Amino acid sequence: MYALVDCNNFYASCERLFQPKLENRPVVVLSNNDGCTIARSDEAKAIGIEMGTPAFELEDTFKKYNVAVFSSNYTLYGDLSDRVMKTLAEFVPKLEVYSIDEAFLDMSELVYKDLAILGMDIKRTIQHNIGLPVCVGIATTKTLAKMANRYAKKKYKKLGVFYAANQELVNEMLLFTGVEDIWGIGRQYAALLKRNGIHTAMDVTKVPEEWMRSQMTVVGQRLWNELRGTPSIEWEYEAPAKKNICTSRSFGKLTGDKSILMEAASNYTAACAVKLRNQYSCAKAINVFINTNHHKTELPQYSRSITLEFETPSNLTGELIQYALKGLDIIYKEGYLFKKVGIMMLGLIPDDQVQTSLFDTKDRTKNKEALKTMDKLNKLLGRDAVRMASQGFERRYRLRANHLSQKYTTNIHEILKIKN
Amino acid sequence: MKDAFIPPKAKLIIDRSLKPKNGDIVLAVINGEFTVKYLKKNPFKCWLIPANKKYKEIEVTPEMEMQVWGVVTAIIVNPNDTRCML
């Protein structure tokens, strides 16, 4: 048995937790650079705000309905997500964090428990201890658990829990779910199924296994089994180490100033280096890319990227920045207004498998120790409290984040203030 | 919350996971606004009591939107800020 626990409108709920006066008011969270909507409260959905709509198109709607608008505050969401996951982990022996706001719980070892009651207990505990609303779906496979969760949201919103305890309940949910809403089915496959007269998840379970395999490869076969109650998707306790690491962002406003590009490139490289060290990897090469805003056709356009190989695979911030700036120097061209710079780390390998080059003169052990200390300090004091000089202090390239809320839970200077 | 020895700039540690009991200092939300009060309750009724005689007690009625956000478990105070309370 599996449970999928999923936070309702996660980002919007996080914002609301610290501003209870927003209860019953539509809340919207915007993507990086305040670009488009990425989270909506139920009230915002009800007035017809769609996911992924550019913010500037919604200005009138925001005003008309008194919508509370937020820039994305990932520090806050990440911390609250952590708290949710830690609380969930107390309920079951095995847990798989699937995304920032959802987790699979393995309930196969809890044979003597009433899972419906456990589901409600989980929901109540998260609501009480953290203050975030969640829905729980419980079923025999991951795909069905995901479906049960969606079904709970649509059909049993108040209760927020659906336990597909017997075939009758499973069928009820299979009939309700359209193929396009099955976990793991993309638009293409949904269209394919519909062309063949398969409209609900129930229909999928009725076609021969062989047909699913021939039309949709092993993915289809796995899905078919999952929907029929045979677990076929593996359990991942730990997210696999990433094969590529990339940091790239659009600037708050276009710029032709090379020093700003250099500062941004340094910062993105530093962010990549931290990610590398966190997963004990080293990169073999770095890719630097820059581009202008191709939507602004009236401006001259330019975009280029370059890949530089390291002599020795590395995750040392200073060294990586050196290469990044070298790359930027080669591809930078004057007379253009740039929108974006990006850094990609390529060819990642575990850091204990690094072969040092014959001509490598760098004292890597000493450097590594220094960075370890830097990482520790930054974890304690906040991101980039200790940094390389080239990262600068002003962050002139910074994203637009005009509606950013406080880091209520991670920064002592930004905790909730109460007027009495 | 002067009379509960909470000067204006005090920092409060709040535990959401506790069940609020009679006599606890709580962070409550009334009609969307945060406030810190003593909680007084019996099986039939519930009040929020300010620890400052200047303010009135609030009886919590069913039509009021009141929610206990968390229970105050510790108070951190700069000793210089406590002088005003003597």
Interface residues (C-beta under 8 A of the other chain):
Chain A: P20 K21 L22 E23 H128 N129 I130 G131 I415 L416 I418 K419 N420
Chain B: M1 K11 L12 R16 S17 L27 V29 N31 G32 E33 F34 T35 V36 P50 N52 E65 Q67 W69
